[in-house]
Amino acid sequence: MELFADTSFLVAFYNKRDKNHAKARNFISGADDRSLFVISDYIFDEVLTVLLVRSGKFLSAQAGQMILDDERIHIFQTDEAVFEKAWLIYRTFKDKEWSFTDCTSYVLMKNLSINTGVSFDEHFKQFGFKTLP
């Protein structure tokens, strides 16, 4: 099963002080070993940046290496086509506070036919995706 992992989920998983840490850890503990977590290079960047600001360089770098070493996490590079579609969505939905990274996630999920994400971010529900945990 492929699940798109959002920044909010990964930050909660790696940061013990995050209010959703236990939920994220419990989800991963109960996940099927065959589950594949898909992220983008933008998500990778956001996770490291948020952890850097909230918890410091050591945890940020440690989490980044764990993500890179985890065989169950596949990182997709945002190409020009995804960038352009995300930019169009970002500009078009003026009533939504979706970040540009959210928009790239939406495009990638659509392109990869992934309809479920692991996220604590309400924006995924606004996009019409199922969210876990």
A tleap script that builds the chain and sets N, CA, C and O, in Angstrom:
source leaprc.protein.ff14SB
mol = sequence {
  NMET GLU LEU PHE ALA ASP THR SER PHE LEU
  VAL ALA PHE TYR ASN LYS ARG ASP LYS ASN
  HIE ALA LYS ALA ARG ASN PHE ILE SER GLY
  ALA ASP ASP ARG SER LEU PHE VAL ILE SER
  ASP TYR ILE PHE ASP GLU VAL LEU THR VAL
  LEU LEU VAL ARG SER GLY LYS PHE LEU SER
  ALA GLN ALA GLY GLN MET ILE LEU ASP ASP
  GLU ARG ILE HIE ILE PHE GLN THR ASP GLU
  ALA VAL PHE GLU LYS ALA TRP LEU ILE TYR
  ARG THR PHE LYS ASP LYS GLU TRP SER PHE
  THR ASP CYS THR SER TYR VAL LEU MET LYS
  ASN LEU SER ILE ASN THR GLY VAL SER PHE
  ASP GLU HIE PHE LYS GLN PHE GLY PHE LYS
  THR LEU CPRO
}
set mol.1.N position { 0.841 -1.185 0.000 }
set mol.1.CA position { 0.000 0.000 0.000 }
set mol.1.C position { 0.883 1.244 0.000 }
set mol.1.O position { 1.803 1.358 0.810 }
set mol.2.N position { 0.603 2.174 -0.907 }
set mol.2.CA position { 1.347 3.430 -0.962 }
set mol.2.C position { 0.576 4.522 -0.221 }
set mol.2.O position { -0.613 4.737 -0.455 }
set mol.3.N position { 1.278 5.195 0.667 }
set mol.3.CA position { 0.720 6.308 1.425 }
set mol.3.C position { 1.615 7.522 1.223 }
set mol.3.O position { 2.841 7.410 1.253 }
set mol.4.N position { 1.002 8.678 1.018 }
set mol.4.CA position { 1.794 9.895 0.899 }
set mol.4.C position { 2.006 10.449 2.304 }
set mol.4.O position { 1.037 10.724 3.012 }
set mol.5.N position { 3.244 10.613 2.706 }
set mol.5.CA position { 3.570 11.120 4.044 }
set mol.5.C position { 3.788 12.627 3.981 }
set mol.5.O position { 4.638 13.121 3.240 }
set mol.6.N position { 3.009 13.333 4.766 }
set mol.6.CA position { 3.070 14.789 4.818 }
set mol.6.C position { 4.069 15.249 5.882 }
set mol.6.O position { 4.444 14.491 6.776 }
set mol.7.N position { 4.481 16.486 5.762 }
set mol.7.CA position { 5.403 17.092 6.715 }
set mol.7.C position { 4.908 16.952 8.147 }
set mol.7.O position { 5.675 16.581 9.036 }
set mol.8.N position { 3.628 17.248 8.377 }
set mol.8.CA position { 3.092 17.221 9.748 }
set mol.8.C position { 3.242 15.838 10.374 }
set mol.8.O position { 3.526 15.727 11.567 }
set mol.9.N position { 3.057 14.804 9.595 }
set mol.9.CA position { 3.188 13.437 10.101 }
set mol.9.C position { 4.645 13.118 10.423 }
set mol.9.O position { 4.950 12.604 11.499 }
set mol.10.N position { 5.541 13.423 9.490 }
set mol.10.CA position { 6.954 13.106 9.699 }
set mol.10.C position { 7.560 13.915 10.841 }
set mol.10.O position { 8.358 13.383 11.613 }
set mol.11.N position { 7.200 15.174 10.961 }
set mol.11.CA position { 7.692 15.985 12.076 }
set mol.11.C position { 7.215 15.384 13.392 }
set mol.11.O position { 7.990 15.275 14.343 }
set mol.12.N position { 5.944 14.994 13.451 }
set mol.12.CA position { 5.406 14.386 14.673 }
set mol.12.C position { 6.131 13.082 14.990 }
set mol.12.O position { 6.426 12.796 16.151 }
set mol.13.N position { 6.415 12.299 13.963 }
set mol.13.CA position { 7.093 11.020 14.168 }
set mol.13.C position { 8.493 11.205 14.756 }
set mol.13.O position { 8.875 10.482 15.676 }
set mol.14.N position { 9.252 12.153 14.242 }
set mol.14.CA position { 10.635 12.329 14.669 }
set mol.14.C position { 10.811 13.227 15.892 }
set mol.14.O position { 11.839 13.151 16.565 }
set mol.15.N position { 9.839 14.065 16.188 }
set mol.15.CA position { 9.954 15.022 17.291 }
set mol.15.C position { 9.135 14.544 18.488 }
set mol.15.O position { 7.906 14.610 18.466 }
set mol.16.N position { 9.803 14.067 19.522 }
set mol.16.CA position { 9.126 13.548 20.717 }
set mol.16.C position { 8.272 14.598 21.417 }
set mol.16.O position { 7.345 14.252 22.149 }
set mol.17.N position { 8.566 15.851 21.205 }
set mol.17.CA position { 7.796 16.929 21.863 }
set mol.17.C position { 6.557 17.338 21.072 }
set mol.17.O position { 5.762 18.145 21.554 }
set mol.18.N position { 6.378 16.803 19.877 }
set mol.18.CA position { 5.214 17.138 19.056 }
set mol.18.C position { 3.960 16.529 19.681 }
set mol.18.O position { 3.994 15.403 20.176 }
set mol.19.N position { 2.861 17.271 19.657 }
set mol.19.CA position { 1.618 16.803 20.287 }
set mol.19.C position { 1.081 15.526 19.631 }
set mol.19.O position { 0.327 14.788 20.266 }
set mol.20.N position { 1.447 15.254 18.395 }
set mol.20.CA position { 0.973 14.065 17.686 }
set mol.20.C position { 2.022 12.951 17.607 }
set mol.20.O position { 1.869 11.999 16.842 }
set mol.21.N position { 3.080 13.080 18.399 }
set mol.21.CA position { 4.174 12.100 18.335 }
set mol.21.C position { 3.680 10.671 18.601 }
set mol.21.O position { 4.000 9.757 17.840 }
set mol.22.N position { 2.920 10.476 19.652 }
set mol.22.CA position { 2.455 9.131 20.003 }
set mol.22.C position { 1.567 8.555 18.895 }
set mol.22.O position { 1.668 7.370 18.576 }
set mol.23.N position { 0.712 9.372 18.317 }
set mol.23.CA position { -0.152 8.909 17.231 }
set mol.23.C position { 0.676 8.461 16.028 }
set mol.23.O position { 0.413 7.415 15.434 }
set mol.24.N position { 1.670 9.258 15.682 }
set mol.24.CA position { 2.520 8.922 14.531 }
set mol.24.C position { 3.313 7.647 14.799 }
set mol.24.O position { 3.395 6.776 13.933 }
set mol.25.N position { 3.893 7.530 15.980 }
set mol.25.CA position { 4.669 6.330 16.339 }
set mol.25.C position { 3.781 5.090 16.340 }
set mol.25.O position { 4.172 4.041 15.828 }
set mol.26.N position { 2.591 5.211 16.912 }
set mol.26.CA position { 1.668 4.068 16.960 }
set mol.26.C position { 1.245 3.653 15.558 }
set mol.26.O position { 1.111 2.463 15.271 }
set mol.27.N position { 1.036 4.631 14.687 }
set mol.27.CA position { 0.655 4.303 13.319 }
set mol.27.C position { 1.760 3.516 12.628 }
set mol.27.O position { 1.498 2.494 11.995 }
set mol.28.N position { 2.985 3.989 12.750 }
set mol.28.CA position { 4.119 3.309 12.108 }
set mol.28.C position { 4.300 1.915 12.705 }
set mol.28.O position { 4.573 0.961 11.976 }
set mol.29.N position { 4.155 1.790 14.003 }
set mol.29.CA position { 4.295 0.480 14.649 }
set mol.29.C position { 3.271 -0.518 14.134 }
set mol.29.O position { 3.562 -1.708 14.014 }
set mol.30.N position { 2.066 -0.032 13.829 }
set mol.30.CA position { 1.010 -0.906 13.350 }
set mol.30.C position { 0.943 -1.052 11.843 }
set mol.30.O position { 0.141 -1.833 11.331 }
set mol.31.N position { 1.776 -0.310 11.125 }
set mol.31.CA position { 1.734 -0.341 9.656 }
set mol.31.C position { 2.297 -1.657 9.123 }
set mol.31.O position { 3.219 -2.241 9.692 }
set mol.32.N position { 1.731 -2.084 8.052 }
set mol.32.CA position { 2.184 -3.277 7.346 }
set mol.32.C position { 3.622 -3.044 6.871 }
set mol.32.O position { 3.941 -1.963 6.375 }
set mol.33.N position { 4.473 -4.033 7.016 }
set mol.33.CA position { 5.872 -3.911 6.588 }
set mol.33.C position { 6.000 -3.650 5.096 }
set mol.33.O position { 7.043 -3.191 4.630 }
set mol.34.N position { 4.946 -3.939 4.348 }
set mol.34.CA position { 4.975 -3.717 2.905 }
set mol.34.C position { 4.479 -2.327 2.523 }
set mol.34.O position { 4.457 -1.977 1.343 }
set mol.35.N position { 4.081 -1.537 3.516 }
set mol.35.CA position { 3.626 -0.176 3.225 }
set mol.35.C position { 4.792 0.646 2.696 }
set mol.35.O position { 5.909 0.574 3.208 }
set mol.36.N position { 4.509 1.421 1.670 }
set mol.36.CA position { 5.510 2.312 1.092 }
set mol.36.C position { 5.049 3.741 1.336 }
set mol.36.O position { 3.922 4.107 1.000 }
set mol.37.N position { 5.916 4.534 1.915 }
set mol.37.CA position { 5.613 5.928 2.174 }
set mol.37.C position { 6.271 6.781 1.096 }
set mol.37.O position { 7.483 6.715 0.892 }
set mol.38.N position { 5.479 7.564 0.425 }
set mol.38.CA position { 5.954 8.424 -0.644 }
set mol.38.C position { 6.016 9.846 -0.121 }
set mol.38.O position { 5.078 10.324 0.517 }
set mol.39.N position { 7.121 10.519 -0.393 }
set mol.39.CA position { 7.251 11.941 -0.078 }
set mol.39.C position { 7.878 12.626 -1.298 }
set mol.39.O position { 8.350 11.974 -2.229 }
set mol.40.N position { 7.866 13.940 -1.258 }
set mol.40.CA position { 8.538 14.701 -2.313 }
set mol.40.C position { 9.790 15.340 -1.736 }
set mol.40.O position { 9.993 15.365 -0.522 }
set mol.41.N position { 10.618 15.850 -2.621 }
set mol.41.CA position { 11.788 16.596 -2.169 }
set mol.41.C position { 11.361 17.841 -1.382 }
set mol.41.O position { 12.090 18.296 -0.500 }
set mol.42.N position { 10.190 18.390 -1.698 }
set mol.42.CA position { 9.679 19.546 -0.956 }
set mol.42.C position { 9.307 19.145 0.466 }
set mol.42.O position { 9.566 19.894 1.407 }
set mol.43.N position { 8.704 17.971 0.630 }
set mol.43.CA position { 8.369 17.476 1.972 }
set mol.43.C position { 9.654 17.255 2.762 }
set mol.43.O position { 9.749 17.648 3.924 }
set mol.44.N position { 10.640 16.629 2.130 }
set mol.44.CA position { 11.928 16.400 2.791 }
set mol.44.C position { 12.497 17.727 3.302 }
set mol.44.O position { 12.937 17.823 4.447 }
set mol.45.N position { 12.483 18.737 2.447 }
set mol.45.CA position { 12.979 20.061 2.819 }
set mol.45.C position { 12.191 20.639 3.996 }
set mol.45.O position { 12.781 21.150 4.947 }
set mol.46.N position { 10.871 20.559 3.932 }
set mol.46.CA position { 10.040 21.115 5.008 }
set mol.46.C position { 10.279 20.403 6.337 }
set mol.46.O position { 10.368 21.048 7.382 }
set mol.47.N position { 10.384 19.084 6.300 }
set mol.47.CA position { 10.607 18.326 7.532 }
set mol.47.C position { 11.908 18.780 8.189 }
set mol.47.O position { 11.940 19.064 9.386 }
set mol.48.N position { 12.970 18.847 7.405 }
set mol.48.CA position { 14.254 19.262 7.966 }
set mol.48.C position { 14.198 20.684 8.503 }
set mol.48.O position { 14.753 20.972 9.564 }
set mol.49.N position { 13.532 21.573 7.777 }
set mol.49.CA position { 13.441 22.967 8.206 }
set mol.49.C position { 12.632 23.105 9.491 }
set mol.49.O position { 13.049 23.804 10.415 }
set mol.50.N position { 11.483 22.447 9.557 }
set mol.50.CA position { 10.645 22.526 10.765 }
set mol.50.C position { 11.391 21.941 11.958 }
set mol.50.O position { 11.391 22.534 13.037 }
set mol.51.N position { 12.023 20.790 11.778 }
set mol.51.CA position { 12.773 20.195 12.886 }
set mol.51.C position { 13.953 21.074 13.298 }
set mol.51.O position { 14.258 21.175 14.486 }
set mol.52.N position { 14.609 21.703 12.346 }
set mol.52.CA position { 15.710 22.615 12.650 }
set mol.52.C position { 15.229 23.754 13.551 }
set mol.52.O position { 15.854 24.064 14.565 }
set mol.53.N position { 14.124 24.363 13.172 }
set mol.53.CA position { 13.593 25.506 13.927 }
set mol.53.C position { 13.074 25.075 15.299 }
set mol.53.O position { 13.317 25.759 16.293 }
set mol.54.N position { 12.373 23.963 15.360 }
set mol.54.CA position { 11.735 23.540 16.611 }
set mol.54.C position { 12.658 22.777 17.551 }
set mol.54.O position { 12.508 22.858 18.770 }
set mol.55.N position { 13.620 22.030 16.989 }
set mol.55.CA position { 14.393 21.125 17.836 }
set mol.55.C position { 15.901 21.180 17.633 }
set mol.55.O position { 16.642 20.541 18.380 }
set mol.56.N position { 16.368 21.921 16.651 }
set mol.56.CA position { 17.799 22.061 16.456 }
set mol.56.C position { 18.359 21.204 15.334 }
set mol.56.O position { 17.703 20.307 14.805 }
set mol.57.N position { 19.603 21.523 14.996 }
set mol.57.CA position { 20.278 20.914 13.856 }
set mol.57.C position { 20.495 19.414 14.030 }
set mol.57.O position { 20.359 18.654 13.071 }
set mol.58.N position { 20.834 18.981 15.249 }
set mol.58.CA position { 21.128 17.570 15.455 }
set mol.58.C position { 19.935 16.697 15.084 }
set mol.58.O position { 20.086 15.759 14.301 }
set mol.59.N position { 18.747 16.984 15.631 }
set mol.59.CA position { 17.566 16.181 15.330 }
set mol.59.C position { 17.186 16.301 13.855 }
set mol.59.O position { 16.793 15.317 13.229 }
set mol.60.N position { 17.302 17.501 13.309 }
set mol.60.CA position { 16.973 17.715 11.907 }
set mol.60.C position { 17.840 16.835 11.001 }
set mol.60.O position { 17.327 16.151 10.115 }
set mol.61.N position { 19.150 16.858 11.230 }
set mol.61.CA position { 20.068 16.061 10.416 }
set mol.61.C position { 19.862 14.563 10.652 }
set mol.61.O position { 19.936 13.766 9.716 }
set mol.62.N position { 19.608 14.192 11.888 }
set mol.62.CA position { 19.379 12.783 12.224 }
set mol.62.C position { 18.117 12.267 11.520 }
set mol.62.O position { 18.129 11.183 10.937 }
set mol.63.N position { 17.047 13.035 11.576 }
set mol.63.CA position { 15.801 12.643 10.910 }
set mol.63.C position { 16.001 12.560 9.402 }
set mol.63.O position { 15.522 11.626 8.759 }
set mol.64.N position { 16.709 13.539 8.838 }
set mol.64.CA position { 16.976 13.518 7.406 }
set mol.64.C position { 17.703 12.259 6.981 }
set mol.64.O position { 17.359 11.655 5.965 }
set mol.65.N position { 18.700 11.861 7.745 }
set mol.65.CA position { 19.447 10.648 7.402 }
set mol.65.C position { 18.573 9.411 7.543 }
set mol.65.O position { 18.657 8.492 6.728 }
set mol.66.N position { 17.736 9.384 8.570 }
set mol.66.CA position { 16.844 8.228 8.753 }
set mol.66.C position { 15.858 8.119 7.592 }
set mol.66.O position { 15.561 7.018 7.128 }
set mol.67.N position { 15.355 9.256 7.125 }
set mol.67.CA position { 14.448 9.248 5.972 }
set mol.67.C position { 15.180 8.698 4.747 }
set mol.67.O position { 14.660 7.839 4.035 }
set mol.68.N position { 16.381 9.201 4.513 }
set mol.68.CA position { 17.155 8.754 3.346 }
set mol.68.C position { 17.522 7.272 3.410 }
set mol.68.O position { 17.622 6.605 2.379 }
set mol.69.N position { 17.722 6.764 4.623 }
set mol.69.CA position { 18.125 5.362 4.792 }
set mol.69.C position { 16.942 4.394 4.835 }
set mol.69.O position { 17.133 3.185 4.707 }
set mol.70.N position { 15.743 4.902 5.010 }
set mol.70.CA position { 14.565 4.047 5.177 }
set mol.70.C position { 14.089 3.526 3.819 }
set mol.70.O position { 13.663 4.304 2.965 }
set mol.71.N position { 14.163 2.231 3.630 }
set mol.71.CA position { 13.769 1.625 2.356 }
set mol.71.C position { 12.271 1.723 2.087 }
set mol.71.O position { 11.830 1.536 0.953 }
set mol.72.N position { 11.486 2.016 3.126 }
set mol.72.CA position { 10.035 2.131 2.938 }
set mol.72.C position { 9.617 3.544 2.533 }
set mol.72.O position { 8.437 3.793 2.286 }
set mol.73.N position { 10.572 4.467 2.462 }
set mol.73.CA position { 10.262 5.847 2.060 }
set mol.73.C position { 10.867 6.097 0.685 }
set mol.73.O position { 12.067 5.918 0.476 }
set mol.74.N position { 10.017 6.514 -0.248 }
set mol.74.CA position { 10.479 6.827 -1.600 }
set mol.74.C position { 10.305 8.325 -1.824 }
set mol.74.O position { 9.204 8.855 -1.675 }
set mol.75.N position { 11.381 9.001 -2.180 }
set mol.75.CA position { 11.353 10.448 -2.403 }
set mol.75.C position { 11.253 10.729 -3.896 }
set mol.75.O position { 12.109 10.319 -4.680 }
set mol.76.N position { 10.184 11.442 -4.275 }
set mol.76.CA position { 10.012 11.862 -5.664 }
set mol.76.C position { 10.530 13.282 -5.826 }
set mol.76.O position { 10.264 14.150 -4.995 }
set mol.77.N position { 11.260 13.505 -6.885 }
set mol.77.CA position { 11.759 14.842 -7.199 }
set mol.77.C position { 10.656 15.616 -7.927 }
set mol.77.O position { 10.008 15.091 -8.832 }
set mol.78.N position { 10.462 16.835 -7.528 }
set mol.78.CA position { 9.464 17.685 -8.168 }
set mol.78.C position { 10.045 18.193 -9.489 }
set mol.78.O position { 11.024 18.939 -9.511 }
set mol.79.N position { 9.422 17.772 -10.576 }
set mol.79.CA position { 9.915 18.198 -11.887 }
set mol.79.C position { 9.154 19.446 -12.350 }
set mol.79.O position { 8.281 19.957 -11.649 }
set mol.80.N position { 9.502 19.911 -13.520 }
set mol.80.CA position { 8.918 21.153 -14.042 }
set mol.80.C position { 7.404 21.039 -14.236 }
set mol.80.O position { 6.677 21.997 -13.971 }
set mol.81.N position { 6.924 19.889 -14.691 }
set mol.81.CA position { 5.479 19.706 -14.918 }
set mol.81.C position { 4.704 19.774 -13.599 }
set mol.81.O position { 3.653 20.410 -13.525 }
set mol.82.N position { 5.224 19.122 -12.567 }
set mol.82.CA position { 4.575 19.172 -11.246 }
set mol.82.C position { 4.614 20.601 -10.712 }
set mol.82.O position { 3.625 21.101 -10.176 }
set mol.83.N position { 5.754 21.243 -10.861 }
set mol.83.CA position { 5.914 22.619 -10.403 }
set mol.83.C position { 4.867 23.528 -11.062 }
set mol.83.O position { 4.200 24.305 -10.379 }
set mol.84.N position { 4.729 23.429 -12.365 }
set mol.84.CA position { 3.784 24.292 -13.095 }
set mol.84.C position { 2.339 24.037 -12.674 }
set mol.84.O position { 1.578 24.986 -12.482 }
set mol.85.N position { 1.949 22.768 -12.527 }
set mol.85.CA position { 0.584 22.447 -12.088 }
set mol.85.C position { 0.346 22.946 -10.670 }
set mol.85.O position { -0.719 23.486 -10.370 }
set mol.86.N position { 1.334 22.766 -9.797 }
set mol.86.CA position { 1.209 23.232 -8.413 }
set mol.86.C position { 1.086 24.756 -8.364 }
set mol.86.O position { 0.306 25.295 -7.579 }
set mol.87.N position { 1.846 25.433 -9.190 }
set mol.87.CA position { 1.792 26.894 -9.241 }
set mol.87.C position { 0.410 27.366 -9.693 }
set mol.87.O position { -0.113 28.348 -9.167 }
set mol.88.N position { -0.179 26.673 -10.661 }
set mol.88.CA position { -1.524 27.005 -11.124 }
set mol.88.C position { -2.549 26.814 -9.998 }
set mol.88.O position { -3.404 27.674 -9.789 }
set mol.89.N position { -2.466 25.711 -9.285 }
set mol.89.CA position { -3.380 25.452 -8.167 }
set mol.89.C position { -3.197 26.508 -7.082 }
set mol.89.O position { -4.175 27.038 -6.556 }
set mol.90.N position { -1.958 26.811 -6.753 }
set mol.90.CA position { -1.647 27.800 -5.719 }
set mol.90.C position { -2.285 29.154 -6.046 }
set mol.90.O position { -2.852 29.807 -5.170 }
set mol.91.N position { -2.190 29.564 -7.301 }
set mol.91.CA position { -2.732 30.865 -7.724 }
set mol.91.C position { -4.251 30.836 -7.860 }
set mol.91.O position { -4.916 31.838 -7.596 }
set mol.92.N position { -4.802 29.701 -8.269 }
set mol.92.CA position { -6.228 29.608 -8.586 }
set mol.92.C position { -7.107 29.613 -7.339 }
set mol.92.O position { -8.137 30.288 -7.318 }
set mol.93.N position { -6.726 28.883 -6.316 }
set mol.93.CA position { -7.560 28.745 -5.117 }
set mol.93.C position { -7.203 29.823 -4.089 }
set mol.93.O position { -6.540 29.555 -3.087 }
set mol.94.N position { -7.654 31.029 -4.362 }
set mol.94.CA position { -7.317 32.180 -3.528 }
set mol.94.C position { -7.950 32.115 -2.138 }
set mol.94.O position { -7.469 32.751 -1.200 }
set mol.95.N position { -9.031 31.342 -2.013 }
set mol.95.CA position { -9.724 31.230 -0.728 }
set mol.95.C position { -9.095 30.176 0.189 }
set mol.95.O position { -9.514 30.045 1.339 }
set mol.96.N position { -8.109 29.429 -0.290 }
set mol.96.CA position { -7.464 28.379 0.495 }
set mol.96.C position { -6.073 28.820 0.917 }
set mol.96.O position { -5.392 29.539 0.187 }
set mol.97.N position { -5.664 28.394 2.076 }
set mol.97.CA position { -4.333 28.731 2.575 }
set mol.97.C position { -3.382 27.551 2.405 }
set mol.97.O position { -2.593 27.233 3.295 }
set mol.98.N position { -3.475 26.914 1.246 }
set mol.98.CA position { -2.585 25.814 0.942 }
set mol.98.C position { -1.203 26.360 0.632 }
set mol.98.O position { -1.057 27.306 -0.142 }
set mol.99.N position { -0.201 25.762 1.235 }
set mol.99.CA position { 1.167 26.165 0.912 }
set mol.99.C position { 1.519 25.660 -0.482 }
set mol.99.O position { 0.829 24.806 -1.038 }
set mol.100.N position { 2.580 26.189 -1.026 }
set mol.100.CA position { 3.032 25.696 -2.323 }
set mol.100.C position { 3.419 24.222 -2.219 }
set mol.100.O position { 3.165 23.443 -3.139 }
set mol.101.N position { 4.029 23.844 -1.103 }
set mol.101.CA position { 4.372 22.434 -0.901 }
set mol.101.C position { 3.115 21.575 -0.881 }
set mol.101.O position { 3.108 20.486 -1.454 }
set mol.102.N position { 2.039 22.051 -0.225 }
set mol.102.CA position { 0.762 21.326 -0.245 }
set mol.102.C position { 0.309 21.099 -1.683 }
set mol.102.O position { -0.153 20.012 -2.030 }
set mol.103.N position { 0.439 22.111 -2.501 }
set mol.103.CA position { 0.005 22.014 -3.902 }
set mol.103.C position { 0.855 21.015 -4.673 }
set mol.103.O position { 0.330 20.275 -5.505 }
set mol.104.N position { 2.161 20.980 -4.411 }
set mol.104.CA position { 3.000 19.985 -5.084 }
set mol.104.C position { 2.618 18.579 -4.621 }
set mol.104.O position { 2.632 17.638 -5.414 }
set mol.105.N position { 2.279 18.439 -3.346 }
set mol.105.CA position { 1.847 17.133 -2.823 }
set mol.105.C position { 0.571 16.680 -3.511 }
set mol.105.O position { 0.435 15.515 -3.885 }
set mol.106.N position { -0.363 17.608 -3.676 }
set mol.106.CA position { -1.620 17.293 -4.348 }
set mol.106.C position { -1.357 16.776 -5.768 }
set mol.106.O position { -1.903 15.748 -6.171 }
set mol.107.N position { -0.531 17.483 -6.507 }
set mol.107.CA position { -0.238 17.093 -7.891 }
set mol.107.C position { 0.443 15.723 -7.927 }
set mol.107.O position { 0.075 14.869 -8.734 }
set mol.108.N position { 1.422 15.511 -7.065 }
set mol.108.CA position { 2.114 14.221 -7.040 }
set mol.108.C position { 1.161 13.084 -6.677 }
set mol.108.O position { 1.207 12.013 -7.282 }
set mol.109.N position { 0.307 13.315 -5.698 }
set mol.109.CA position { -0.647 12.278 -5.309 }
set mol.109.C position { -1.571 11.926 -6.473 }
set mol.109.O position { -1.852 10.754 -6.721 }
set mol.110.N position { -2.035 12.942 -7.176 }
set mol.110.CA position { -2.885 12.700 -8.348 }
set mol.110.C position { -2.110 11.946 -9.432 }
set mol.110.O position { -2.612 10.972 -9.994 }
set mol.111.N position { -0.897 12.396 -9.720 }
set mol.111.CA position { -0.077 11.761 -10.759 }
set mol.111.C position { 0.231 10.295 -10.446 }
set mol.111.O position { 0.300 9.460 -11.347 }
set mol.112.N position { 0.415 9.997 -9.163 }
set mol.112.CA position { 0.798 8.650 -8.738 }
set mol.112.C position { -0.410 7.798 -8.331 }
set mol.112.O position { -0.256 6.651 -7.913 }
set mol.113.N position { -1.611 8.370 -8.458 }
set mol.113.CA position { -2.857 7.686 -8.074 }
set mol.113.C position { -2.839 7.219 -6.619 }
set mol.113.O position { -3.272 6.114 -6.296 }
set mol.114.N position { -2.327 8.088 -5.757 }
set mol.114.CA position { -2.332 7.826 -4.315 }
set mol.114.C position { -3.464 8.663 -3.728 }
set mol.114.O position { -3.475 9.884 -3.881 }
set mol.115.N position { -4.411 8.016 -3.062 }
set mol.115.CA position { -5.547 8.774 -2.526 }
set mol.115.C position { -5.577 8.828 -1.004 }
set mol.115.O position { -6.536 9.330 -0.417 }
set mol.116.N position { -4.524 8.310 -0.359 }
set mol.116.CA position { -4.460 8.317 1.097 }
set mol.116.C position { -3.129 8.900 1.548 }
set mol.116.O position { -2.068 8.560 1.024 }
set mol.117.N position { -3.212 9.777 2.524 }
set mol.117.CA position { -2.010 10.368 3.076 }
set mol.117.C position { -1.964 10.203 4.582 }
set mol.117.O position { -2.998 10.112 5.243 }
set mol.118.N position { -0.762 10.166 5.110 }
set mol.118.CA position { -0.592 10.195 6.560 }
set mol.118.C position { -0.233 11.633 6.895 }
set mol.118.O position { 0.832 12.135 6.535 }
set mol.119.N position { -1.155 12.276 7.595 }
set mol.119.CA position { -1.030 13.711 7.809 }
set mol.119.C position { -1.886 14.152 8.986 }
set mol.119.O position { -2.930 13.563 9.264 }
set mol.120.N position { -1.439 15.182 9.664 }
set mol.120.CA position { -2.247 15.843 10.687 }
set mol.120.C position { -2.695 17.214 10.173 }
set mol.120.O position { -3.190 18.039 10.941 }
set mol.121.N position { -2.520 17.445 8.884 }
set mol.121.CA position { -2.826 18.712 8.226 }
set mol.121.C position { -4.219 18.625 7.589 }
set mol.121.O position { -4.488 17.721 6.799 }
set mol.122.N position { -5.075 19.544 7.928 }
set mol.122.CA position { -6.436 19.570 7.397 }
set mol.122.C position { -6.480 19.803 5.880 }
set mol.122.O position { -7.481 19.491 5.234 }
set mol.123.N position { -5.417 20.341 5.324 }
set mol.123.CA position { -5.405 20.642 3.893 }
set mol.123.C position { -5.568 19.383 3.051 }
set mol.123.O position { -6.145 19.441 1.965 }
set mol.124.N position { -5.072 18.256 3.529 }
set mol.124.CA position { -5.223 17.025 2.755 }
set mol.124.C position { -6.694 16.637 2.635 }
set mol.124.O position { -7.133 16.150 1.593 }
set mol.125.N position { -7.445 16.856 3.702 }
set mol.125.CA position { -8.884 16.584 3.649 }
set mol.125.C position { -9.562 17.566 2.697 }
set mol.125.O position { -10.481 17.191 1.970 }
set mol.126.N position { -9.116 18.816 2.700 }
set mol.126.CA position { -9.681 19.816 1.775 }
set mol.126.C position { -9.433 19.415 0.315 }
set mol.126.O position { -10.242 19.709 -0.565 }
set mol.127.N position { -8.313 18.746 0.077 }
set mol.127.CA position { -8.017 18.271 -1.280 }
set mol.127.C position { -8.886 17.081 -1.659 }
set mol.127.O position { -8.956 16.712 -2.832 }
set mol.128.N position { -9.549 16.477 -0.676 }
set mol.128.CA position { -10.404 15.328 -0.958 }
set mol.128.C position { -9.712 13.988 -0.754 }
set mol.128.O position { -10.234 12.958 -1.182 }
set mol.129.N position { -8.551 13.978 -0.111 }
set mol.129.CA position { -7.845 12.737 0.146 }
set mol.129.C position { -8.216 12.185 1.518 }
set mol.129.O position { -8.564 12.931 2.433 }
set mol.130.N position { -8.134 10.878 1.638 }
set mol.130.CA position { -8.325 10.225 2.923 }
set mol.130.C position { -7.032 10.424 3.715 }
set mol.130.O position { -5.935 10.310 3.168 }
set mol.131.N position { -7.175 10.723 5.005 }
set mol.131.CA position { -5.971 10.892 5.827 }
set mol.131.C position { -5.981 9.909 6.998 }
set mol.131.O position { -7.021 9.609 7.584 }
set mol.132.N position { -4.820 9.439 7.304 }
set mol.132.CA position { -4.583 8.573 8.454 }
set mol.132.C position { -3.530 9.267 9.302 }
set mol.132.O position { -2.869 10.133 8.729 }
set mol.133.N position { -3.292 9.035 10.488 }
set mol.133.CA position { -3.981 8.088 11.357 }
set mol.133.C position { -5.313 8.633 11.810 }
set mol.133.O position { -6.033 7.965 12.552 }
savepdb mol mol.pdb
quit
